[in-house]
Amino acid sequence: MANTVSALKRVRMTERRTAINRSRKSRLRHQIRALRRLIEQKDVQGATKTLPATFSLVDRAAKWGIIKKNTAARYKSRLTTRLQKLTAA
């Protein structure tokens, strides 16, 4: 256990940040899951509407350090590819 005042403060700050990061990551996962479901259901209009919001959340998560930049790029690339395949079909 931490002994100094500054160490105790760091513990409190870490707990607060962990809770924030956990909720942000959960929100990101739910948004990506919702978009994937729309694509699987072949709902082109719904997926096209949801895409900008999802990309915004992915970019913000990368900025916050929740996910890495390349992971964000990979998510966006794969989602875009799947949507393009759906619109082409």
DSSP file (Angstrom, degrees, kcal/mol; ACC not computed):
  #  RESIDUE AA STRUCTURE BP1 BP2  ACC     N-H-->O    O-->H-N    N-H-->O    O-->H-N    TCO  KAPPA ALPHA  PHI   PSI    X-CA   Y-CA   Z-CA
    1    1 A M              0   0    0      0, 0.0     2,-0.1     0, 0.0     7,-0.1   0.000 360.0 360.0 360.0 148.2    0.0    0.0    0.0
    2    2 A A        -     0   0    0      1,-0.1     3,-0.0     5,-0.1     0, 0.0  -0.380 360.0-174.2 -69.3 143.7    1.1    3.5   -0.7
    3    3 A N        +     0   0    0     -2,-0.1    -1,-0.1     5,-0.0     2,-0.1   0.769  56.0  72.8-108.3 -36.7    2.6    5.5    2.2
    4    4 A T  S  > S-     0   0    0      1,-0.1     4,-2.2     4,-0.0     5,-0.2  -0.382  81.5-119.0 -84.6 161.4    3.2    9.0    1.0
    5    5 A V  H  > S+     0   0    0      1,-0.2     4,-2.1     2,-0.2     5,-0.1   0.912 115.3  49.8 -62.8 -43.4    0.6   11.6    0.3
    6    6 A S  H  > S+     0   0    0      1,-0.2     4,-2.2     2,-0.2    -1,-0.2   0.869 109.6  51.3 -66.2 -35.9    1.5   11.9   -3.3
    7    7 A A  H  > S+     0   0    0      2,-0.2     4,-1.9     1,-0.2    -1,-0.2   0.894 109.5  50.1 -67.6 -39.2    1.4    8.1   -3.8
    8    8 A L  H  X S+     0   0    0     -4,-2.2     4,-2.0     2,-0.2    -2,-0.2   0.892 110.0  50.8 -64.6 -38.9   -2.1    8.0   -2.2
    9    9 A K  H  X S+     0   0    0     -4,-2.1     4,-2.7     1,-0.2    -2,-0.2   0.915 107.7  52.8 -64.3 -42.4   -3.2   10.8   -4.6
   10   10 A R  H  X S+     0   0    0     -4,-2.2     4,-2.7     1,-0.2    -1,-0.2   0.882 107.0  53.1 -61.1 -37.6   -1.8    8.8   -7.6
   11   11 A V  H  X S+     0   0    0     -4,-1.9     4,-2.2     2,-0.2    -1,-0.2   0.933 110.7  46.4 -61.8 -45.6   -3.8    5.8   -6.4
   12   12 A R  H  X S+     0   0    0     -4,-2.0     4,-2.0     1,-0.2    -2,-0.2   0.921 114.0  47.9 -63.2 -43.4   -7.0    7.9   -6.4
   13   13 A M  H  X S+     0   0    0     -4,-2.7     4,-2.8     1,-0.2     5,-0.2   0.898 110.4  52.1 -64.7 -40.4   -6.2    9.4   -9.8
   14   14 A T  H  X S+     0   0    0     -4,-2.7     4,-2.6     1,-0.2    -1,-0.2   0.904 108.6  50.4 -63.7 -41.3   -5.5    6.0  -11.3
   15   15 A E  H  X S+     0   0    0     -4,-2.2     4,-1.9     2,-0.2    -1,-0.2   0.914 112.3  47.4 -62.4 -42.2   -8.8    4.6  -10.0
   16   16 A R  H  X S+     0   0    0     -4,-2.0     4,-2.0     2,-0.2    -2,-0.2   0.932 114.1  45.9 -64.0 -46.8  -10.7    7.6  -11.5
   17   17 A R  H  X S+     0   0    0     -4,-2.8     4,-3.1     1,-0.2     5,-0.2   0.876 109.7  55.5 -65.2 -37.7   -8.9    7.4  -14.9
   18   18 A T  H  X S+     0   0    0     -4,-2.6     4,-2.4    -5,-0.2    -1,-0.2   0.912 107.9  48.6 -61.8 -42.4   -9.4    3.6  -15.0
   19   19 A A  H  X S+     0   0    0     -4,-1.9     4,-2.0     2,-0.2    -1,-0.2   0.909 113.4  47.0 -64.0 -41.9  -13.1    4.0  -14.6
   20   20 A I  H  X S+     0   0    0     -4,-2.0     4,-2.3     2,-0.2    -2,-0.2   0.940 113.6  47.3 -64.6 -47.3  -13.2    6.7  -17.4
   21   21 A N  H  X S+     0   0    0     -4,-3.1     4,-2.5     1,-0.2     5,-0.2   0.876 110.4  53.3 -62.7 -38.1  -11.1    4.6  -19.7
   22   22 A R  H  X S+     0   0    0     -4,-2.4     4,-2.2    -5,-0.2    -1,-0.2   0.921 110.6  46.0 -64.2 -43.1  -13.2    1.5  -19.1
   23   23 A S  H  X S+     0   0    0     -4,-2.0     4,-2.4     2,-0.2    -2,-0.2   0.889 113.1  50.2 -68.4 -37.6  -16.4    3.3  -19.9
   24   24 A R  H  X S+     0   0    0     -4,-2.3     4,-2.2     2,-0.2    -2,-0.2   0.910 111.7  47.3 -66.1 -41.5  -14.9    4.9  -23.1
   25   25 A K  H  X S+     0   0    0     -4,-2.5     4,-2.5     2,-0.2    -2,-0.2   0.892 112.0  50.7 -66.9 -38.3  -13.7    1.5  -24.3
   26   26 A S  H  X S+     0   0    0     -4,-2.2     4,-2.4    -5,-0.2    -2,-0.2   0.919 110.0  49.8 -63.7 -43.9  -17.0   -0.1  -23.6
   27   27 A R  H  X S+     0   0    0     -4,-2.4     4,-2.1     1,-0.2    -2,-0.2   0.898 110.8  50.7 -61.4 -41.3  -18.8    2.7  -25.5
   28   28 A L  H  X S+     0   0    0     -4,-2.2     4,-2.5     2,-0.2     5,-0.2   0.934 110.6  48.3 -61.8 -47.2  -16.4    2.2  -28.4
   29   29 A R  H  X S+     0   0    0     -4,-2.5     4,-2.6     1,-0.2    -2,-0.2   0.904 111.2  50.2 -62.3 -41.5  -17.0   -1.6  -28.5
   30   30 A H  H  X S+     0   0    0     -4,-2.4     4,-2.3     2,-0.2    -1,-0.2   0.895 110.7  49.8 -64.2 -39.5  -20.8   -1.1  -28.4
   31   31 A Q  H  X S+     0   0    0     -4,-2.1     4,-2.0     2,-0.2    -2,-0.2   0.924 113.1  45.5 -65.2 -44.9  -20.7    1.4  -31.2
   32   32 A I  H  X S+     0   0    0     -4,-2.5     4,-2.5     1,-0.2    -2,-0.2   0.906 112.8  51.5 -65.0 -41.1  -18.5   -1.0  -33.4
   33   33 A R  H  X S+     0   0    0     -4,-2.6     4,-2.3    -5,-0.2    -2,-0.2   0.896 108.2  51.7 -62.4 -40.6  -20.8   -3.9  -32.5
   34   34 A A  H  X S+     0   0    0     -4,-2.3     4,-2.0     2,-0.2    -1,-0.2   0.913 111.0  47.4 -63.6 -42.6  -23.9   -1.9  -33.5
   35   35 A L  H  X S+     0   0    0     -4,-2.0     4,-2.1     1,-0.2    -2,-0.2   0.913 110.9  51.2 -65.3 -42.5  -22.3   -1.0  -36.9
   36   36 A R  H  X S+     0   0    0     -4,-2.5     4,-2.6     1,-0.2    -1,-0.2   0.891 108.9  51.9 -61.8 -39.2  -21.3   -4.6  -37.5
   37   37 A R  H  X S+     0   0    0     -4,-2.3     4,-2.1     2,-0.2    -1,-0.2   0.908 108.4  50.6 -63.8 -41.6  -24.8   -5.8  -36.7
   38   38 A L  H  <>S+     0   0    0     -4,-2.0     5,-2.7     1,-0.2    -1,-0.2   0.895 111.6  48.2 -63.0 -39.0  -26.3   -3.3  -39.2
   39   39 A I  H ><5S+     0   0    0     -4,-2.1     3,-1.3     1,-0.2    -2,-0.2   0.911 111.0  50.2 -67.3 -42.0  -23.9   -4.6  -41.9
   40   40 A E  H 3<5S+     0   0    0     -4,-2.6    -2,-0.2     1,-0.3    -1,-0.2   0.849 109.4  51.2 -64.4 -33.5  -24.7   -8.2  -41.1
   41   41 A Q  T 3<5S-     0   0    0     -4,-2.1    -1,-0.3    -5,-0.2    -2,-0.2   0.453 113.7-122.6 -81.7   0.1  -28.4   -7.4  -41.4
   42   42 A K  T < 5 +     0   0    0     -3,-1.3     2,-1.2     1,-0.2    -3,-0.2   0.830  57.2 154.6  61.4  35.2  -27.7   -5.8  -44.8
   43   43 A D     >< +     0   0    0     -5,-2.7     4,-2.4     1,-0.2    -1,-0.2  -0.745  14.1 174.8 -93.0  87.8  -29.1   -2.5  -43.6
   44   44 A V  H  > S+     0   0    0     -2,-1.2     4,-2.5     1,-0.2     5,-0.2   0.912  75.3  48.4 -65.1 -44.3  -27.2   -0.1  -45.9
   45   45 A Q  H  > S+     0   0    0      2,-0.2     4,-2.1     1,-0.2    -1,-0.2   0.936 114.0  45.4 -63.2 -47.2  -29.0    3.0  -44.9
   46   46 A G  H  > S+     0   0    0      1,-0.2     4,-2.1     2,-0.2    -1,-0.2   0.903 114.7  48.2 -63.1 -42.1  -28.6    2.4  -41.2
   47   47 A A  H  X S+     0   0    0     -4,-2.4     4,-1.7     1,-0.2    -1,-0.2   0.888 110.4  51.5 -66.6 -38.9  -24.9    1.4  -41.5
   48   48 A T  H  < S+     0   0    0     -4,-2.5    -1,-0.2     1,-0.2    -2,-0.2   0.869 111.9  47.5 -66.4 -35.8  -24.2    4.5  -43.7
   49   49 A K  H  X S+     0   0    0     -4,-2.1     4,-0.5    -5,-0.2    -2,-0.2   0.889 114.8  45.6 -69.0 -39.2  -25.8    6.7  -41.0
   50   50 A T  H  X S+     0   0    0     -4,-2.1     4,-2.3     1,-0.2    -2,-0.2   0.725  94.5  80.2 -77.6 -23.0  -23.9    5.0  -38.2
   51   51 A L  H  X S+     0   0    0     -4,-1.7     4,-2.7     1,-0.2     5,-0.2   0.897  90.5  47.9 -57.3 -49.3  -20.5    5.1  -39.9
   52   52 A P  H  > S+     0   0    0      0, 0.0     4,-2.2     0, 0.0    -1,-0.2   0.898 113.3  48.5 -61.7 -38.6  -19.5    8.7  -39.2
   53   53 A A  H  X S+     0   0    0     -4,-0.5     4,-2.1     2,-0.2    -2,-0.2   0.896 112.9  48.5 -65.9 -39.5  -20.4    8.4  -35.6
   54   54 A T  H  X S+     0   0    0     -4,-2.3     4,-2.5     2,-0.2    -1,-0.2   0.928 111.6  48.7 -65.8 -45.1  -18.4    5.2  -35.3
   55   55 A F  H  X S+     0   0    0     -4,-2.7     4,-2.6     1,-0.2    -2,-0.2   0.885 110.1  52.6 -62.9 -38.3  -15.4    6.7  -37.0
   56   56 A S  H  X S+     0   0    0     -4,-2.2     4,-2.3    -5,-0.2    -1,-0.2   0.922 111.2  46.2 -62.3 -44.1  -15.5    9.7  -34.8
   57   57 A L  H  X S+     0   0    0     -4,-2.1     4,-2.3     2,-0.2    -2,-0.2   0.883 112.0  51.1 -67.1 -38.5  -15.6    7.5  -31.7
   58   58 A V  H  X S+     0   0    0     -4,-2.5     4,-1.9     2,-0.2    -2,-0.2   0.924 111.6  47.7 -64.1 -44.3  -12.7    5.3  -33.0
   59   59 A D  H  X S+     0   0    0     -4,-2.6     4,-2.2     1,-0.2    -2,-0.2   0.906 112.4  48.6 -64.1 -41.6  -10.6    8.4  -33.7
   60   60 A R  H  X S+     0   0    0     -4,-2.3     4,-2.5     2,-0.2     6,-0.2   0.890 108.8  53.6 -66.1 -38.1  -11.3    9.9  -30.3
   61   61 A A  H  X>S+     0   0    0     -4,-2.3     5,-2.4     1,-0.2     6,-1.1   0.885 109.9  48.1 -63.3 -37.7  -10.4    6.6  -28.6
   62   62 A A  H  <5S+     0   0    0     -4,-1.9     3,-0.4     4,-0.2    -1,-0.2   0.894 111.5  50.2 -68.0 -39.1   -7.1    6.6  -30.4
   63   63 A K  H  <5S+     0   0    0     -4,-2.2    -2,-0.2     1,-0.2    -1,-0.2   0.895 110.9  48.9 -64.9 -39.9   -6.5   10.2  -29.4
   64   64 A W  H  <5S-     0   0    0     -4,-2.5    -1,-0.2    -5,-0.1    -2,-0.2   0.649 116.1-115.0 -74.4 -15.2   -7.3    9.4  -25.8
   65   65 A G  T  <5S+     0   0    0     -4,-0.8    -3,-0.2    -3,-0.4    -4,-0.1   0.625  81.2 124.4  88.9  13.6   -5.0    6.4  -25.8
   66   66 A I  S   <S+     0   0    0     -5,-2.4     2,-0.3    -6,-0.2    -4,-0.2   0.907  85.3  10.6 -71.2 -41.7   -7.7    3.8  -25.3
   67   67 A I  S    S-     0   0    0     -6,-1.1    -2,-0.3    -9,-0.2    -1,-0.2  -0.897  92.2 -99.9-128.9 162.4   -6.6    2.0  -28.5
   68   68 A K     >  -     0   0    0     -2,-0.3     4,-2.1     1,-0.1     5,-0.2  -0.385  31.8-112.3 -80.6 162.3   -3.5    2.5  -30.7
   69   69 A K  H  > S+     0   0    0      1,-0.2     4,-2.4     2,-0.2     5,-0.2   0.894 117.3  50.0 -62.2 -41.8   -3.5    4.5  -33.9
   70   70 A N  H  > S+     0   0    0      1,-0.2     4,-2.3     2,-0.2    -1,-0.2   0.852 108.5  53.2 -67.9 -32.9   -3.0    1.5  -36.1
   71   71 A T  H  > S+     0   0    0      2,-0.2     4,-2.6     1,-0.2    -1,-0.2   0.907 109.4  49.2 -65.5 -41.6   -5.8   -0.4  -34.4
   72   72 A A  H  X S+     0   0    0     -4,-2.1     4,-2.5     1,-0.2    -2,-0.2   0.925 111.5  48.9 -62.2 -44.8   -8.1    2.5  -35.1
   73   73 A A  H  X S+     0   0    0     -4,-2.4     4,-2.5     1,-0.2    -2,-0.2   0.887 111.0  50.7 -62.7 -39.0   -7.0    2.6  -38.7
   74   74 A R  H  X S+     0   0    0     -4,-2.3     4,-2.6     2,-0.2     5,-0.3   0.924 110.0  49.0 -65.9 -44.8   -7.6   -1.2  -38.9
   75   75 A Y  H  X S+     0   0    0     -4,-2.6     4,-2.5     1,-0.2     5,-0.2   0.946 114.1  45.9 -57.3 -49.1  -11.1   -0.9  -37.5
   76   76 A K  H  X S+     0   0    0     -4,-2.5     4,-2.4     1,-0.2    -2,-0.2   0.904 113.3  49.5 -63.4 -41.9  -12.0    1.9  -39.9
   77   77 A S  H  X S+     0   0    0     -4,-2.5     4,-2.5    -5,-0.2    -1,-0.2   0.931 113.1  45.0 -64.0 -46.3  -10.5    0.1  -42.9
   78   78 A R  H  X S+     0   0    0     -4,-2.6     4,-2.3     2,-0.2    -2,-0.2   0.891 114.0  48.9 -68.2 -39.4  -12.3   -3.2  -42.2
   79   79 A L  H  X S+     0   0    0     -4,-2.5     4,-2.1    -5,-0.3    -1,-0.2   0.913 112.5  48.6 -66.2 -41.5  -15.6   -1.6  -41.5
   80   80 A T  H  X S+     0   0    0     -4,-2.4     4,-2.6    -5,-0.2    -2,-0.2   0.920 111.1  50.3 -62.6 -44.4  -15.4    0.5  -44.6
   81   81 A T  H  X S+     0   0    0     -4,-2.5     4,-2.2     1,-0.2    -2,-0.2   0.917 110.9  48.7 -61.0 -44.2  -14.5   -2.5  -46.7
   82   82 A R  H  X S+     0   0    0     -4,-2.3     4,-1.6     1,-0.2    -1,-0.2   0.888 112.4  48.4 -64.5 -38.5  -17.4   -4.5  -45.4
   83   83 A L  H  X S+     0   0    0     -4,-2.1     4,-2.4     2,-0.2    -2,-0.2   0.895 110.2  51.4 -68.7 -39.3  -19.8   -1.6  -46.0
   84   84 A Q  H  X S+     0   0    0     -4,-2.6     4,-2.1     1,-0.2    -2,-0.2   0.887 108.7  51.3 -65.2 -38.8  -18.5   -1.2  -49.6
   85   85 A K  H  X S+     0   0    0     -4,-2.2     4,-1.5     1,-0.2    -1,-0.2   0.886 110.8  49.9 -62.4 -37.7  -19.0   -4.9  -50.3
   86   86 A L  H  < S+     0   0    0     -4,-1.6    -2,-0.2     1,-0.2    -1,-0.2   0.904 111.9  46.1 -69.2 -41.5  -22.5   -4.6  -49.0
   87   87 A T  H  < S+     0   0    0     -4,-2.4    -1,-0.2     1,-0.2    -2,-0.2   0.825 111.2  53.0 -71.9 -30.0  -23.3   -1.5  -51.2
   88   88 A A  H  <        0   0    0     -4,-2.1    -1,-0.2     1,-0.2    -2,-0.2   0.822 360.0 360.0 -72.6 -30.3  -21.8   -3.2  -54.3
   89   89 A A     <        0   0    0     -4,-1.5    -1,-0.2    -5,-0.2    -2,-0.2   0.483 360.0 360.0 -76.1 360.0  -23.9   -6.3  -53.8
